[in-house]
């Protein structure tokens, strides 16, 4: 089993930045490709970005050019830098791990961290 814990969410004004962190523990050899997903009220959960265990990244149009995903395998930690945030970025952001493909989620999810963009 893999445990994922997100942190770093909060309330930020439009145009602001946040850095989300996902700390993994447990059976870390199962981490494989990791990703950040988000779910806004009344909407389906969607992929924001993913990163393979060897480094390649995938960004979707949802926040392309406004976010940067990275991971530190030595620390079993993944990050998502969010910049130029907009009110429509308000959502719960989830960490995911164990994926076999860059564009599909794996079996492991964190509990989510709320990001609210509002003035």
C-alpha positions in Angstrom: 0.0 0.0 0.0 1.0 3.6 -0.6 -0.1 6.5 1.6 -0.2 10.0 0.1 -0.5 13.2 2.0 -1.0 16.6 0.3 -0.2 19.9 1.8 0.2 23.5 0.7 -3.3 24.5 -0.3 -5.1 27.6 0.9 -6.7 30.9 0.0 -4.9 33.0 -2.5 -5.8 36.1 -4.5 -6.0 36.0 -8.3 -2.6 36.2 -9.8 -1.0 34.6 -6.8 1.0 31.4 -6.4 0.9 28.3 -4.3 3.2 25.3 -4.0 1.5 21.9 -3.3 3.4 19.0 -1.9 2.6 15.3 -1.9 4.5 13.1 0.5 4.4 9.4 -0.2 5.1 6.6 2.3 4.6 2.8 2.4 5.3 0.7 -0.6 7.1 3.4 -2.5 8.3 1.0 -5.2 4.7 1.1 -6.4 4.7 4.9 -7.0 5.4 4.6 -10.7 4.0 7.7 -12.5 2.5 10.3 -10.2 0.1 13.1 -11.0 -1.9 16.0 -9.7 -5.6 16.0 -10.3 -8.2 18.5 -9.3 -12.0 18.5 -8.8 -14.1 21.7 -8.7 -17.6 21.7 -7.3 -20.0 20.0 -9.7 -17.3 19.0 -12.1 -15.5 15.8 -12.8 -12.0 15.2 -11.5 -9.4 16.1 -14.1 -5.7 15.6 -14.7 -3.6 18.7 -14.2 -0.1 17.2 -14.7 1.8 14.0 -14.3 5.5 13.0 -13.9 7.0 9.6 -14.5 9.5 8.1 -12.1 12.3 8.8 -14.7 11.4 12.4 -15.2 9.2 13.1 -18.2 6.2 15.2 -17.6 2.7 15.7 -19.1 0.7 18.9 -18.8 -3.0 19.2 -19.8 -4.6 22.4 -21.1 -6.3 23.0 -17.8 -3.2 24.8 -16.4 -0.6 24.5 -19.0 2.1 27.3 -18.8 0.8 28.2 -15.3 2.0 25.2 -13.3 5.2 23.1 -12.9 5.2 19.5 -11.7 8.3 17.9 -10.2 9.3 15.0 -7.9 12.2 14.2 -5.7 12.5 10.4 -5.7 15.0 10.5 -2.8 12.4 12.1 -0.6 9.4 10.3 -2.1 7.8 13.7 -2.7 6.0 15.3 -5.6 5.4 19.0 -6.0 3.1 21.3 -8.0 4.0 24.9 -8.4 0.9 26.9 -9.3 1.3 30.4 -10.7 -0.9 33.2 -12.1 -3.9 31.5 -10.3 -7.4 32.3 -11.5 -10.7 32.0 -9.7 -11.6 29.0 -12.0 -8.6 27.2 -10.6 -10.5 26.8 -7.3 -10.8 23.1 -6.6 -9.6 20.3 -4.4 -6.3 19.1 -5.7 -5.4 15.5 -5.3 -2.2 13.6 -5.4 -2.2 10.3 -7.3 0.4 7.5 -7.7 0.8 4.1 -9.1 -0.2 5.0 -12.7 1.1 2.9 -15.6 0.3 5.7 -18.1 0.9 9.5 -18.0 -2.7 10.3 -18.7 -4.5 7.9 -16.5 -4.6 7.7 -12.7 -3.1 5.0 -10.6 -4.7 3.2 -7.7 -3.5 5.5 -4.9 -5.0 8.8 -3.9 -4.4 11.4 -1.3 -7.1 13.1 0.7 -6.9 16.3 -1.3 -6.0 19.8 -0.4 -8.3 22.8 -1.1 -7.1 25.6 -3.3 -9.3 28.7 -3.3 -8.6 31.6 -5.6 -10.6 34.7 -4.6 -10.2 38.3 -3.8 
